[in-house]
Amino acid sequence: MTVVVLLLAVPSPAAAEVGLSNVIAHPIAAGKPCRNVSAPPVDAPAGAHRDFCLSFSMDGGGDVFGGGGGDDVKDMDIALPAGVVGDPNATPRCPQATFAAAGCANPATRVGSALADVSTLPFPLADIAGDVYNLTPAGNEPARLGIQLNALGLIPVRLESPIRVRTTDAGLTSTVRGIARTLVGDLEITRMSLRLWGDQADHPSLAKPFISLPTRCDAPATTTVTIRSYAGVERSASAGFTPRDCDRVPYTPGLEIDPLEVPADRPGESSATLVLPDGDTVGPDGIARRQAYIRRVALQLPEGVALNPPLAQGLEPCTEEQFGAGRDAPPACPASSEIGRVRFETPLLAEPLTGKVYFGVPRPGQRLRNFVSVEDPRLRLKLIGDVTVDQRTGAILNVFEDAPQVPFTRFTFTYNGGPHATLTSPPTCGPRIARAPLTPWTGQPTVTPEATFTTVDCAPPAFTPSLAADVSDARAGAGTALSVRVTRPDRQLRLGGMSVSLPPGLTGRLGAVAMCPAADAREGRCPPAARVGSVALTVGTGEAPLPLSGDVFLTSGFDGALAGLAMVVSARVPALDLGTVAVLARLALRDDGGIDVVTEGLPQAVEGIPVAYRSIELRIDREGFLQNATSCAAQAVRGTITAVDGTAVAAEAPYAATGCAELPFGPRMRASLGAPGEVAKGAHPPLAVTVEQDDGAAALRRAAVTLPAGLGIDLANLTTLCSDEQFAARACPPASRLGSVEADTALLPFPLSGPVHLLRPAAGATLPGMGVDLGLLRMRAGVALTADGRIQTIFEGLPDVPLRRLTLTVDGGRRGALRLSRDLCGRESHLAGAFTSHAGGSAP
C-alpha cells in the first residue's frame, strides 16, 4: 500500500485539428537526452530514483500561445503510472504568486527541466529551454508544479499544473486548465519535452530524491496524455515502460499492536499499525531503492480476539455506492456505519492523514466487509477489506487486495471501543500473537511480521448464573403463560447448556398444538401452527449486550424424548445476516408428572463469531397450551445451568398456584368383574376398574380402591415378584405381570398404556405391591387388608396430571392373581373408592 504525490502537466498546442504523436514516457539515466525523435534507452530499476522523461509532438500546427485562429488546446491531463511518485519535500517550494508575477528566483525550487520546439516565427527554433518548479500547493492539492519557457528574450511563458491523486489506483494526474489562446505574439509549439529529476546525486539542487519508480515488474507502467480543445475535440495518446529487477527491491515491513496489555474478556479499542522503513536501501548492485509497495494486506488477529456482537446494535452498513470506491469524493456512508478510524503517515506530506473505517454491506459469499477511507482531498485512499472468521477457532482475518502503490511509513487501523466496541478480548490471560502476511507488488515472497500483546486482569473462574420464573396467571388449573430466564454475569465462564425442571402439574397440552418434525426444526423450518412461544437472548461482552429474539416451536420427540422444543433465533440484524440458529430441547416427563426441559449444547459460535450468552428468556404463551398445577403447595422451578467447561450450578425460582378450593373434584369409578361363567367360587376372574374425571377438575393425589367381599388374592399364583430396580429399568420378569393399564390425558394426543407388575413388598409391608407402567409415567400402589378382610389397593402421591380416564385391568384365568371365595353369579358386588385431589378435595 503506497501513496503517490507528484507529477506535472504541460500545455499543448492548439491546431486546426488538434492531435498528439511521438509520445514517450519513461525513466532515463541522468545526462541522457529527453526527446521523442530517437527515444533513449529506458533505465528503470524498480523502486529506484531516475529522471522521468515525457515527450510528445503537437499535430495539426495549432497556434497554442498566439492568435492564429486554429482550434486551440484548452485543457491537458497527464496521467502518470501508479507507483511513479514525486516527493514535494525534495526542494523548498516557490509561492504561486511569486511564480506568476516574475518566476521563481530561487534555483533550489527546481525539480526538472523543459525543452520546446516552436514555429511560425521568421524561422523555426528548437530546444527552447525551460525549468520545472516545485510550487506551493493549494490547500486541497498534494503538490503543484510550474513550467517556465524562455524564447529569445520574449516574455517567458509560465504554466501552473496542480497535481491530484487518482482515487482508482492512487496514481498522479497533472492537470492544466484553461490554457489562454493569446499569450505572446504568434508562437506555435510543435514539440515539448519535460524532464522530472530523480536522484539528488545527479541534480545538486535537490535536497532528497524527487522521482521514485514503481516496484511492480509484471505489467507496463503507462502514461496517458489527454488534450481537449476549445471546440470540444479530445485526443489521447499513451506510452509506457516496464520496471526491472523487482527482486532487488528492499521489503522489510513491520507490525505494531496497541495496547500491549488488555483486560481479558472485555470489549475495547484496539489498533494495528503497518510499518515500512523510511529512506532508501543500497543493494549489492549499488542502486538505492525505496521499500516495495504493499499489494495485499492480511491482518490476522490471534484466536480469542473476536468480533463483539453488540457492535451490531444500531449499526447501519455502508453500501458500495455510498462509499464510492472509484470516486474522488468523501464517502457518503452513514455515521452509524463507522466502526473505526485510520491514520496514514507518508513521507510526502508533513502531517499524518486521517480517515475512517466503515462496516460494509455484505455481498454474496462475503458477509463481513469493511471499507477504509483516508479522507483528505490531497490524498484520498479507498480500500475494501473482506473479513473472514475461522469456523473452528473464531480467528479473524481482514484482507485488502490490490492496495494502491503509495509510500507510507505508518498505516494505523484503530477499531472503536466503548459499549459497542468492534472487538472483544480473549477470555483467558496470556500472550497473544497477531500476524500480518503482507505481499508486495514486486512479486517477492510474502513477509509476515508479528506483534505480541498480553491479556491481563483475568477474573478467577467463576460461574454464578441465576434463574427466574413467573406465570401470567397463577390460578390453579388455569391456562397460563410461563417465562423462565437464565442470566450469566459478564466475564464469567461461558454458558454451555441448561435443563429446567418444571414443578409437577405445570404442564403443556401437547395434543393442542401441531408438532414440527425435529429434522425440520433443526433447519429452522417450523410452521406457525407449531409455535408455542418466544425466546429472547442477549449476547456479547461489556455493558451493552446485543439483544436477539426468535420463536419457540413444539417438535416431535427425539433422542427418546416425548416431544421437544425448538428455539429458533434470528441472527439477522440490519448490518449483518447470519441467518437463523435453532437450538433444540428435549421434553421428558418425570414420574412425578413434572416436565424436564433439557437443551442440547448451546452453540458457542455463529459463522465463527463467538457467542457469549448473557441471558436467555424462554416464554411459553400459546393460548390453550400451558396450564397450572392443581396443587397450591409451595413448589419451585428448578434448573441446572452448565458452563462450557462442565461446571454445573443448581438454581431455583419459587412457584405456587392459587385458588385451589375453587377447583371442582368429582371422580367417577366403574368396574367389571369377569363374564357370567368366570365368577363362580374358586374362579380367577379378570377385573377392570375405570376412574374418570372431567376436564378442568383437580388432579388425583390419592386413590384407595377396595375390592368386594369374597374377592381375594391367590397367593399361590404370586410366586414371581419384580424388584424396584427391575421395575425402574423396565426389566420385570414376564411372570410378574398382573395385567395392563391404559390412561387418557388432555396433555397428550394419544393414550398411554403398559403392563402392571407384582412388586416385592415395600419396606415395612407384608403384602406385595403393584407397579403400574404407563411408559411415560410409572406409579406404585400398596396392597393391604381392611379390618373386615377385604383387599384394598392404595395409590399415594399420584402425579398432578389431569387424567380423563384410567383403566386398570387385572388378568384372569388359571394363573390370575384374584380368586373368588364365594359364588358371585347373579349377585351384585361393589368396589369402594376413596379419592383425594391435589387441591385438597376428597370424594368417596
HUGI-V42591 format. One record per residue. N is the residue number from 1. RES is the residue in three letters. SS is DSSP state (H for helix, E for strand, L for the rest). PSI is psi in radians with two decimals (999 if undefined). BURIAL is + if it has 9 or more other ideal C-beta (glycine too) atoms within 8 Angstrom, else -. Layout:
n-><N N>
res-><RES RES>
ss-><SS SS>
psi-><PSI PSI>
burial-><BURIAL BURIAL>
This chain:
n-><1 2 3 4 5 6 7 8 9 10 11 12 13 14 15 16 17 18 19 20 21 22 23 24 25 26 27 28 29 30 31 32 33 34 35 36 37 38 39 40 41 42 43 44 45 46 47 48 49 50 51 52 53 54 55 56 57 58 59 60 61 62 63 64 65 66 67 68 69 70 71 72 73 74 75 76 77 78 79 80 81 82 83 84 85 86 87 88 89 90 91 92 93 94 95 96 97 98 99 100 101 102 103 104 105 106 107 108 109 110 111 112 113 114 115 116 117 118 119 120 121 122 123 124 125 126 127 128 129 130 131 132 133 134 135 136 137 138 139 140 141 142 143 144 145 146 147 148 149 150 151 152 153 154 155 156 157 158 159 160 161 162 163 164 165 166 167 168 169 170 171 172 173 174 175 176 177 178 179 180 181 182 183 184 185 186 187 188 189 190 191 192 193 194 195 196 197 198 199 200 201 202 203 204 205 206 207 208 209 210 211 212 213 214 215 216 217 218 219 220 221 222 223 224 225 226 227 228 229 230 231 232 233 234 235 236 237 238 239 240 241 242 243 244 245 246 247 248 249 250 251 252 253 254 255 256 257 258 259 260 261 262 263 264 265 266 267 268 269 270 271 272 273 274 275 276 277 278 279 280 281 282 283 284 285 286 287 288 289 290 291 292 293 294 295 296 297 298 299 300 301 302 303 304 305 306 307 308 309 310 311 312 313 314 315 316 317 318 319 320 321 322 323 324 325 326 327 328 329 330 331 332 333 334 335 336 337 338 339 340 341 342 343 344 345 346 347 348 349 350 351 352 353 354 355 356 357 358 359 360 361 362 363 364 365 366 367 368 369 370 371 372 373 374 375 376 377 378 379 380 381 382 383 384 385 386 387 388 389 390 391 392 393 394 395 396 397 398 399 400 401 402 403 404 405 406 407 408 409 410 411 412 413 414 415 416 417 418 419 420 421 422 423 424 425 426 427 428 429 430 431 432 433 434 435 436 437 438 439 440 441 442 443 444 445 446 447 448 449 450 451 452 453 454 455 456 457 458 459 460 461 462 463 464 465 466 467 468 469 470 471 472 473 474 475 476 477 478 479 480 481 482 483 484 485 486 487 488 489 490 491 492 493 494 495 496 497 498 499 500 501 502 503 504 505 506 507 508 509 510 511 512 513 514 515 516 517 518 519 520 521 522 523 524 525 526 527 528 529 530 531 532 533 534 535 536 537 538 539 540 541 542 543 544 545 546 547 548 549 550 551 552 553 554 555 556 557 558 559 560 561 562 563 564 565 566 567 568 569 570 571 572 573 574 575 576 577 578 579 580 581 582 583 584 585 586 587 588 589 590 591 592 593 594 595 596 597 598 599 600 601 602 603 604 605 606 607 608 609 610 611 612 613 614 615 616 617 618 619 620 621 622 623 624 625 626 627 628 629 630 631 632 633 634 635 636 637 638 639 640 641 642 643 644 645 646 647 648 649 650 651 652 653 654 655 656 657 658 659 660 661 662 663 664 665 666 667 668 669 670 671 672 673 674 675 676 677 678 679 680 681 682 683 684 685 686 687 688 689 690 691 692 693 694 695 696 697 698 699 700 701 702 703 704 705 706 707 708 709 710 711 712 713 714 715 716 717 718 719 720 721 722 723 724 725 726 727 728 729 730 731 732 733 734 735 736 737 738 739 740 741 742 743 744 745 746 747 748 749 750 751 752 753 754 755 756 757 758 759 760 761 762 763 764 765 766 767 768 769 770 771 772 773 774 775 776 777 778 779 780 781 782 783 784 785 786 787 788 789 790 791 792 793 794 795 796 797 798 799 800 801 802 803 804 805 806 807 808 809 810 811 812 813 814 815 816 817 818 819 820 821 822 823 824 825 826 827 828 829 830 831 832 833 834 835 836 837 838 839 840 841 842 843 844>
res-><MET THR VAL VAL VAL LEU LEU LEU ALA VAL PRO SER PRO ALA ALA ALA GLU VAL GLY LEU SER ASN VAL ILE ALA HIS PRO ILE ALA ALA GLY LYS PRO CYS ARG ASN VAL SER ALA PRO PRO VAL ASP ALA PRO ALA GLY ALA HIS ARG ASP PHE CYS LEU SER PHE SER MET ASP GLY GLY GLY ASP VAL PHE GLY GLY GLY GLY GLY ASP ASP VAL LYS ASP MET ASP ILE ALA LEU PRO ALA GLY VAL VAL GLY ASP PRO ASN ALA THR PRO ARG CYS PRO GLN ALA THR PHE ALA ALA ALA GLY CYS ALA ASN PRO ALA THR ARG VAL GLY SER ALA LEU ALA ASP VAL SER THR LEU PRO PHE PRO LEU ALA ASP ILE ALA GLY ASP VAL TYR ASN LEU THR PRO ALA GLY ASN GLU PRO ALA ARG LEU GLY ILE GLN LEU ASN ALA LEU GLY LEU ILE PRO VAL ARG LEU GLU SER PRO ILE ARG VAL ARG THR THR ASP ALA GLY LEU THR SER THR VAL ARG GLY ILE ALA ARG THR LEU VAL GLY ASP LEU GLU ILE THR ARG MET SER LEU ARG LEU TRP GLY ASP GLN ALA ASP HIS PRO SER LEU ALA LYS PRO PHE ILE SER LEU PRO THR ARG CYS ASP ALA PRO ALA THR THR THR VAL THR ILE ARG SER TYR ALA GLY VAL GLU ARG SER ALA SER ALA GLY PHE THR PRO ARG ASP CYS ASP ARG VAL PRO TYR THR PRO GLY LEU GLU ILE ASP PRO LEU GLU VAL PRO ALA ASP ARG PRO GLY GLU SER SER ALA THR LEU VAL LEU PRO ASP GLY ASP THR VAL GLY PRO ASP GLY ILE ALA ARG ARG GLN ALA TYR ILE ARG ARG VAL ALA LEU GLN LEU PRO GLU GLY VAL ALA LEU ASN PRO PRO LEU ALA GLN GLY LEU GLU PRO CYS THR GLU GLU GLN PHE GLY ALA GLY ARG ASP ALA PRO PRO ALA CYS PRO ALA SER SER GLU ILE GLY ARG VAL ARG PHE GLU THR PRO LEU LEU ALA GLU PRO LEU THR GLY LYS VAL TYR PHE GLY VAL PRO ARG PRO GLY GLN ARG LEU ARG ASN PHE VAL SER VAL GLU ASP PRO ARG LEU ARG LEU LYS LEU ILE GLY ASP VAL THR VAL ASP GLN ARG THR GLY ALA ILE LEU ASN VAL PHE GLU ASP ALA PRO GLN VAL PRO PHE THR ARG PHE THR PHE THR TYR ASN GLY GLY PRO HIS ALA THR LEU THR SER PRO PRO THR CYS GLY PRO ARG ILE ALA ARG ALA PRO LEU THR PRO TRP THR GLY GLN PRO THR VAL THR PRO GLU ALA THR PHE THR THR VAL ASP CYS ALA PRO PRO ALA PHE THR PRO SER LEU ALA ALA ASP VAL SER ASP ALA ARG ALA GLY ALA GLY THR ALA LEU SER VAL ARG VAL THR ARG PRO ASP ARG GLN LEU ARG LEU GLY GLY MET SER VAL SER LEU PRO PRO GLY LEU THR GLY ARG LEU GLY ALA VAL ALA MET CYS PRO ALA ALA ASP ALA ARG GLU GLY ARG CYS PRO PRO ALA ALA ARG VAL GLY SER VAL ALA LEU THR VAL GLY THR GLY GLU ALA PRO LEU PRO LEU SER GLY ASP VAL PHE LEU THR SER GLY PHE ASP GLY ALA LEU ALA GLY LEU ALA MET VAL VAL SER ALA ARG VAL PRO ALA LEU ASP LEU GLY THR VAL ALA VAL LEU ALA ARG LEU ALA LEU ARG ASP ASP GLY GLY ILE ASP VAL VAL THR GLU GLY LEU PRO GLN ALA VAL GLU GLY ILE PRO VAL ALA TYR ARG SER ILE GLU LEU ARG ILE ASP ARG GLU GLY PHE LEU GLN ASN ALA THR SER CYS ALA ALA GLN ALA VAL ARG GLY THR ILE THR ALA VAL ASP GLY THR ALA VAL ALA ALA GLU ALA PRO TYR ALA ALA THR GLY CYS ALA GLU LEU PRO PHE GLY PRO ARG MET ARG ALA SER LEU GLY ALA PRO GLY GLU VAL ALA LYS GLY ALA HIS PRO PRO LEU ALA VAL THR VAL GLU GLN ASP ASP GLY ALA ALA ALA LEU ARG ARG ALA ALA VAL THR LEU PRO ALA GLY LEU GLY ILE ASP LEU ALA ASN LEU THR THR LEU CYS SER ASP GLU GLN PHE ALA ALA ARG ALA CYS PRO PRO ALA SER ARG LEU GLY SER VAL GLU ALA ASP THR ALA LEU LEU PRO PHE PRO LEU SER GLY PRO VAL HIS LEU LEU ARG PRO ALA ALA GLY ALA THR LEU PRO GLY MET GLY VAL ASP LEU GLY LEU LEU ARG MET ARG ALA GLY VAL ALA LEU THR ALA ASP GLY ARG ILE GLN THR ILE PHE GLU GLY LEU PRO ASP VAL PRO LEU ARG ARG LEU THR LEU THR VAL ASP GLY GLY ARG ARG GLY ALA LEU ARG LEU SER ARG ASP LEU CYS GLY ARG GLU SER HIS LEU ALA GLY ALA PHE THR SER HIS ALA GLY GLY SER ALA PRO>
ss-><L L L L L L L L L L L L L L E L L L E E E E E E E E E E L L L L L L L L L L L L L L L L E L L E L L E E E E E E E E E L L L L L L L L L L L E L E E E E E E E L L L L L E E L H H H L L L E L H H H H H H H L L L L H H H E E E E E E E E E E L L L L L E E E E E E E E E E E L L L L L L L E E E E E E E L L L L L L L E E E E E E E E E L L L L L L E E E E E L L L L L L L L L L L E E E E E E E E E L L L L L L L L L L L L L L E E L L L L L L L L E E E E E E E E E L L L L E E E E E E E E L L E L H H H L L L L L E E E E E L L E E E L L L E L L E E E E E E L L L L L E E L L L L L E E L L L L E E E E E E E L L L L L E E L H H H H L L L L L E L H H H H L L L L L L L L L L L H H H E E E E E E E E L L L L L L L E E E E E E E E L L E L L E L E E E E E E E L L L L L L E E E E E E E E E L L L L L L E E E E E L L L L L L L L L E E E E E E L L L L L L L E E L L L L L E E E E E E E E E E E L L L L L L E E E E E E E E E E L L L L L L L L L E E E E E E L L L E L L L E L L E E E E E E L L L L L L L E E E E E E E L L L L L E E L H H H L L L E L H H H H H L L L L L H H H E E E E E E E E E L L L L L L E E E E E E E E E E E L L L L L L E E E E E E E E E E E L L E E E E E E E E E E E E E E L L L L L E E E E E L L L L L E E L L E E L L E E E E E E E E L L L L L E E L L L L L L L E E E E E E E E E L L L L E E E E E E E E L L E L H H H L L L L L E E E E E E L L H H H L L L L L L L L E E E E E E L L L L L L L E E E E E E E L L L L E E E L H H H L L L L E L H H H H H L L L L L H H H E E E E E E E E E L L L L L L E E E E E E E E L L L L L L L L L E E E E E L L L L E E E E E E E E L L L L L E E E E E L L L L L L L E E E E E E E E L L L L L L L E E E L L L L L L L L L L L E E E E E E L L L L E E L>
psi-><2.21 2.91 2.33 2.62 0.09 2.56 -3.00 3.06 2.65 2.64 2.81 2.82 2.62 2.70 2.95 -0.59 1.81 2.66 2.94 2.60 2.99 0.73 2.24 2.57 1.80 2.87 2.59 2.80 2.65 2.42 -0.30 2.46 2.60 1.48 2.86 0.17 -0.92 1.82 2.28 2.80 2.44 2.33 1.63 1.09 2.21 2.37 0.02 3.11 1.95 2.67 2.50 2.16 2.26 2.13 2.46 2.75 2.62 2.12 2.56 -0.09 0.57 2.58 1.69 -0.83 -0.02 -2.93 0.87 -0.16 0.05 -3.14 1.59 2.69 2.31 -0.82 2.69 2.39 2.34 1.90 1.86 2.76 2.56 2.33 -0.29 1.97 2.35 2.31 1.89 -0.18 0.14 -0.39 2.92 2.87 2.48 2.26 2.51 -0.74 -0.69 -0.78 -0.76 -0.59 -0.81 0.09 2.95 2.06 -0.37 1.90 -0.26 -0.16 0.00 2.47 0.10 -3.09 2.90 2.63 2.48 2.56 2.40 2.82 -3.00 0.07 -3.13 -0.50 2.60 2.66 2.51 2.72 0.83 2.11 2.73 3.12 2.72 2.23 2.64 1.81 2.78 2.15 2.81 2.95 -0.45 0.26 2.46 -0.47 2.87 2.40 2.61 2.41 2.21 2.20 2.44 2.26 1.71 0.80 -0.02 2.90 2.22 2.52 2.13 2.33 2.46 2.48 1.75 2.64 2.40 2.68 2.14 2.32 -0.44 -0.80 0.12 0.31 2.89 2.44 2.19 2.31 2.51 2.24 2.49 0.87 2.21 2.51 -0.54 1.96 -0.86 2.09 -2.53 1.30 2.28 2.11 2.26 -0.33 2.50 2.39 2.27 2.40 2.08 2.32 2.63 -1.52 2.52 -0.35 -0.48 -0.26 1.64 -0.36 -0.27 2.37 -0.38 2.93 2.49 -1.03 2.32 2.50 2.80 2.81 0.50 2.22 0.04 0.09 2.61 2.56 1.91 2.33 2.37 2.21 2.25 2.26 2.61 2.34 2.96 -0.42 -0.01 0.09 2.38 2.36 2.52 2.66 2.62 2.74 2.74 -3.14 2.90 2.06 2.82 2.94 0.78 -0.41 -0.18 0.01 2.28 2.56 1.71 1.13 2.77 3.00 2.38 2.56 2.50 2.38 2.87 -0.33 2.31 2.48 2.45 2.59 0.77 2.52 2.65 2.94 2.49 2.67 2.67 2.36 2.17 2.33 2.33 2.31 2.49 2.76 3.09 2.83 2.24 2.14 3.13 -0.43 0.06 0.09 2.29 2.25 2.63 2.98 2.57 2.53 2.55 2.26 -0.77 2.18 2.21 1.86 2.00 1.86 2.63 2.78 2.47 -0.57 2.11 2.72 2.40 1.97 -0.62 -0.24 -0.59 -0.22 2.06 0.11 2.16 1.99 2.68 2.33 2.82 -0.60 -0.76 -0.64 -0.67 1.02 -0.57 0.10 2.46 1.22 2.70 2.57 2.60 0.54 2.54 2.58 -0.54 -0.09 -0.06 2.15 0.01 -2.99 2.86 2.75 2.18 2.06 2.08 2.51 -0.14 -0.35 2.57 -0.64 2.67 2.61 2.66 2.89 -2.84 2.78 2.24 2.58 2.11 2.66 2.33 2.79 2.88 2.22 -0.06 1.70 -0.47 2.12 2.61 2.43 2.25 2.27 2.13 1.92 1.35 2.26 -0.39 -0.54 1.81 2.03 2.39 2.09 2.53 2.13 2.44 2.26 2.25 2.60 2.17 2.15 -0.43 -0.74 -0.31 0.06 2.47 2.37 2.13 2.04 2.27 2.06 2.62 0.93 2.59 2.70 1.48 2.28 2.39 2.81 -0.57 2.31 1.91 2.23 2.09 2.20 2.43 2.60 -2.62 -3.05 -0.56 0.71 2.63 -0.69 2.73 2.60 2.87 2.64 -0.18 2.75 2.75 3.04 2.56 2.48 2.11 2.55 2.67 1.50 2.01 2.14 2.23 2.85 -0.27 -0.31 0.03 2.91 2.66 2.41 2.38 1.54 2.71 2.73 2.50 2.38 2.92 2.33 2.34 -3.09 0.80 2.24 2.59 2.54 1.96 2.67 1.70 1.05 2.84 2.77 2.33 2.57 2.58 2.78 2.68 -0.52 2.07 0.04 2.34 2.30 -0.05 2.73 2.54 3.01 2.51 2.34 2.28 2.22 2.22 2.28 2.37 2.20 2.63 2.66 0.49 3.08 2.48 2.57 2.20 -0.47 3.06 2.71 2.45 2.19 1.97 2.56 2.66 2.36 -0.46 1.64 2.88 2.57 1.64 -0.50 -0.14 -0.12 2.45 2.44 2.40 2.29 2.38 -0.65 -0.70 -0.65 -0.67 -0.44 0.07 0.58 0.70 2.49 2.78 -0.51 -0.34 0.01 2.31 -0.06 -2.77 2.86 2.44 2.28 2.70 2.37 2.69 2.88 2.89 -3.04 -0.08 1.20 2.71 2.21 2.40 2.74 2.90 -2.93 2.73 2.27 2.57 2.30 2.90 2.87 2.67 2.72 0.68 0.04 2.71 -0.78 -3.01 2.97 2.43 2.10 1.85 1.89 2.34 2.14 0.57 2.09 2.87 -0.60 -0.20 2.36 1.78 0.29 -2.61 2.66 2.20 2.24 2.21 2.61 2.40 2.49 1.99 2.30 2.11 2.87 -0.37 0.11 -0.12 2.85 2.33 2.24 1.93 1.97 2.65 2.99 2.25 2.33 2.32 -0.07 2.58 2.09 0.63 -0.15 2.03 2.51 2.03 1.77 2.21 -0.60 2.59 2.10 2.12 2.18 2.07 1.90 0.31 2.17 2.33 0.04 -0.89 2.46 2.67 2.88 2.78 0.12 2.41 0.24 2.64 2.17 -2.93 2.58 2.09 2.56 2.66 2.02 2.22 2.38 2.94 -0.40 0.11 -0.15 2.27 2.39 2.28 2.45 2.77 2.78 2.42 2.63 2.41 2.28 2.83 2.81 0.61 -0.51 -0.33 -0.11 2.38 2.72 1.94 1.15 2.62 2.47 2.47 2.74 2.74 2.41 1.60 3.12 2.95 -0.60 0.03 0.17 0.40 2.79 2.34 -0.09 2.81 1.43 2.63 2.62 2.26 2.17 2.23 2.28 2.28 2.64 2.74 2.66 2.47 -0.08 2.78 2.49 2.63 2.34 -0.63 2.39 2.25 2.05 2.15 2.20 2.73 2.74 2.47 -0.17 1.92 -2.95 2.38 1.66 -0.42 -0.45 -0.01 1.03 -0.33 2.09 2.66 2.31 2.84 -0.68 -0.71 -0.68 -0.74 -0.57 0.08 0.84 0.58 2.54 2.49 -0.57 -0.19 -0.04 2.29 -0.57 -2.51 2.92 2.58 2.39 2.57 2.21 2.61 -0.23 -0.46 2.61 0.10 2.69 2.76 2.53 2.85 -3.05 2.83 2.25 2.67 2.16 2.71 2.61 2.46 2.88 2.24 -0.06 2.69 -0.48 2.61 2.78 -3.03 2.27 2.17 2.09 1.84 0.22 -1.22 -0.39 2.51 2.35 2.65 2.40 2.53 2.65 2.28 2.96 2.36 3.04 -0.53 0.25 0.20 2.67 2.28 2.26 2.25 2.13 2.01 2.53 0.70 2.54 2.65 1.23 2.26 1.54 2.21 -0.69 2.41 2.20 2.11 2.22 2.22 2.18 2.57 -2.79 -3.11 -0.60 0.27 2.66 -0.42 2.54 2.37 2.30 -0.02 2.90 2.15 0.18 2.19 0.01 2.59 2.24 2.66 2.40 2.48 2.33 2.43 2.18 2.52 2.41 2.87 -0.38 -0.11 -0.08 2.87 2.72 2.45 999>
burial-><+ + + + + + + + + + + + + + + - - + + + - + + + + + + + + + - + - + + + - - - + - - + + + + + + + + + + + + + + + + + + + + + + + + - + - + + + + + + + + + + + + + + + + + + + + + + - + + - + - + + - - - + + - - - - + + + + + + + + + + + + + - - - + - - + + + + + + + + - + - - - + + + + + + + + + + + - - + - - + + + + + + + + + + + - - + + + + + + + - - + - - - - + - + + + + + + + + + + + + + + + - + + - - + - - + + + + + + + + + - - - + + + + + + + + + + - - + - + + + + + + + + + - + + - + + + + - + - + - + - - - - + + + + + + + + + + + + + + + + - - - + - + - - - + + + + + + + + + + + + + + + + + + + + + + + + + + + - + + + + - - - + + + + - - - - - + - + - - - + + + + + + + + + + - + + - - - + + + + + + + + - + - - - - - + + + + + + + + + - + + + + + + + + + + + + + - - - + + + + + + + - - + + + + + + + + + + + + + + - - - + + + + + + + - - - - - + - + + + + + - + + + + + - - + - + + + + + + + + - + + - - - + - + - + + + - + - + + + + + + + + + + + + + + + + - + + + + + + + + + + + + + + + + + + + + + + - + - + + - + - + + + - + - + - - - + + + + + + + + + + + + + - + + + - + + + + + + + + + + + - - + - + + + + + + + - + - + - + + - + - + + + + + + + + + + + - - + + + + + - + - - + - - + + + + + - + + + + + + + + + + + + - - + + + + + + + + - - + + + + + + + + + - - - + - + - + + + - + + + - + + - - + - + - + - + - + - + + - - - + + + - - + + + + + + + + + + + - - - + + + + + + + + + + + + - + + + + + - - + + - - + + - - - + + - - - - + - - - + + + + + + + + + + - + + - - - + + + + + + + + + + + - - + - + + + + + + + + - - + + + + + + + + - + - - - + + + + + + - - + + + + + + + + + + + + + + + - - - + + + + + - - - + - - - - + - + - + + + + + + + + + + + ->
